[in-house]
Amino acid sequence: MKFRTIDGDRSMRRPVVETEELVELTDGLDLDFEYHDRLLKGLDWSQGSGDGILESSAVRDADLSGSVLSPLEVVDVAVEHSVLSNGRWERMTARRVEITDSQLVGWQAQFSLAADVYIADCRADFAGISIGTAKGPVVFERCRFMNASFLGDLSKAVFIECTFPDADFSRVSNAKGCDMRRSDLGGVNGLMSLKGSLITADQAVQIAGELAVAAGFKLA
């Protein structure tokens, strides 16, 4: 089992993908698929639709823009340098999943269950991230979430060096334990729904005005 360090006290499990044993997939997207130990490299699945399982696999330099995948189970999967923009991945169970250096603009991700999910170095403007149940860490690192929306359970979420200009957190149902201490909270909407999140004293000063307005005070 491989682990990624989150900070000095926490770590998360990484996908178990044996790269040298993967068989490259060249087919189009099936409506009902089940792929194991596959390499999806350079594939064009844009605007495709289907439902199924992707396990112990790697996705690289692929175009999945506008794809509709529902329901979807992804286990031990690494996605790199790919385009997921404007896709809808719904009723998704995700365990040990990494998405890095990818385009997530307008990506609508509905996680029914998320555990050990790592998303880093992605542009996720206008994305919609919904988490029904979080059973393990969900880490976002160095991502931009301009005009993005977050819903559901963020209790296991960790945001590292992320920015949220005009992002909406008003429909978050549980933020107790959500770690936002290493991100820029300027421009966040729905701050009252983040009650229970971890922030620093400097961040509290940074967002004092927004918090006062959200609490009903009128600044004069």
N, C-alpha and C positions, 0 to 999 in steps of 0.2 A: 504494500500500500504506500502510495506517495502522498506527501503532505506539503502544503503551502503555508508559510508563516503569515499570519495576519498582523500580529504585533507580538510583544514580548510574552504575552500570556495565552494567546490563542493561535490555533492553526486550523486548517481545513483539509479535507481529503481532495486529492486531485484525480482526474480521470485515469483509469487504467487502460491505456491504449498501447498495444504492442505494434508499433509502426511497421516494423519489418515483416510482420505477418499479415498485414492488411492486403486485401484483394481490391484492386481498383475497379470502381463501378463506372460503367459507361452508358448505362441505360437512362432513359427518361424516368420521370417520377411516376410510379404506379399509384393508382387510386387507393390501393390497400397494400402497404409495403411493410416488410420486416427485414431490415438489413443488420447484419452482425459482421464485425471484423472487416469493414469496408473502408476504402479511401475514396472520398468524393472530391476529386480534384478537377477544378476548372469546369465543373458541370453548369449548365444553364437550366435551372429549374424555375426561372422567372415566370410569374403568373400561374404556376402550377397549383394543383390542389390534391390533397390526399389525406390519409390517416394511417398511423402505424407506429412502428418501433424502429429506433436507431440506437444501436448499442455497440460499445467497444469499437468506435469508428472515429475517423478524422475527416473534417470538411475543410478544404483549402481552396482559396481563389475561386470560390463558387458564387454564382448569381442566383439567389433565392428571393429576389425582390418581388414583392406582390404575391408571394406564395401563401396559400391558405392550408394550414396543417392542423387538423382537429378530428378526433383527439390525437395526442402525440405523446409518446414516451421516449425520452432521451436519457440514456444511462451510459456513463463513461464515454463522453463525447467531447472532442476538442474542435472548435470552429475557429479558423484563422483566416484573416485577409479576405473575408467574404462580405457579400451584400445581402442584408436581410431587410432592407428598407421597404416600408409599406406592406410588409407581410403580416399575416395574422396567424400566430401560433397559439391555439386555444386548447383548453382542457389539457394542459401540459403537465406531465410528471417529469421532473428533472432531478436527477441524482448524479453528482460528480460531473458537472458540465462546465466547460470553459469557453468563453467567446472573447476573442482578442483581436485588436486591430481591424475591426469590422465596421461597416456602415449600418446603423440601426435607426436611421431617420424615419419616423412614422411607424416604426415596428410596434405592433400590438401583441404583447406577450402576456398571456393569461396562465399563470402557474397555478394549477390545482394544488400541487405539492412541490416544494423546492427544498433541496438539501445539498449543500456544498456546491453552490453555483457561483462562478467567478466571471465577471464581465469587466474587461479592462481596455483602456485606450480606444474607446468607441465614441463616435458621434451619435447621440441618441436624441436629437432635437425632435419634438413633437411625438415622441414615443409614448406608449401607454404600458406601464408595468403594473400588473395585478398579481398579488400573491394571496392565494386562499389560505394555505397552511405552510409555515416554514418549519422544517424539522432539523435544519442545520444551517450553517452560515450562508448568507447570500451577500457577496462582496462586489461592490462596484468601485473600480479604481481608475482615476484619470479619465473620467467620462464627462461629456457635456450633455446636460439635459435641458436645453432651452425649450420652453413651452411644453415640456413633458408632463405627464400625469402619473401619479402613483396611487395605488388603491390597495386596500386589504392589510395584510399582516406584515409589518416591517420590523417586527421584534427581533429578528435574527439578522437584520441588514447592517452592513458596515459600508460607509461611504468614505473613500480615501481620495483626497485631491480632486473632488468632483465640483462642478459648478451647476447652478440651477436657475439661470435667469428666467423669470416668469414661469417657473415650474409650479405645478399644483399638487399639494399634498392634502387637500381638504377632505378627500374620501379615504384616508388611511384610518383603519379601524383599531390598530394596535401598534404603537410605536415604543412601547416600554422596552428599553434596552437597545434601541436603534442607535448606532454609534455614528455621529456626524462630526466628531471633534476635529477631523482633519480635512474638512471641506469648507468651501465658501458658501455661506448661507444667504448672501445678498440676493434679493429678488425673489425669494421663496414666497409662494402664496399658500395659505392654509396652515400657518404656523401653529395654531391652536390644536390641530389634529396630531401634532408631533409631541404632545405631552408625554413625558417619560423618556424622551430621547436624551442621549448623552451629548452635551456641548461644553465648550470651555467658557471661562469668564470673559475672555476677549470676544468670543462669538456672541455672548449675551449682550454685551455692549453694542456690538455691530447691529444687531437686529432689535434693539430696544424700542425704536420707533415703530417698527412693523408690529411688534408684539403688543404695544400699547394700543395701536389702532385696531388690531384684531380682537383685543379684549374689550373694545367699546369706548376707549378714551378718544377725545377729540383734541388733537394737537393744535395749540394756538401760540 
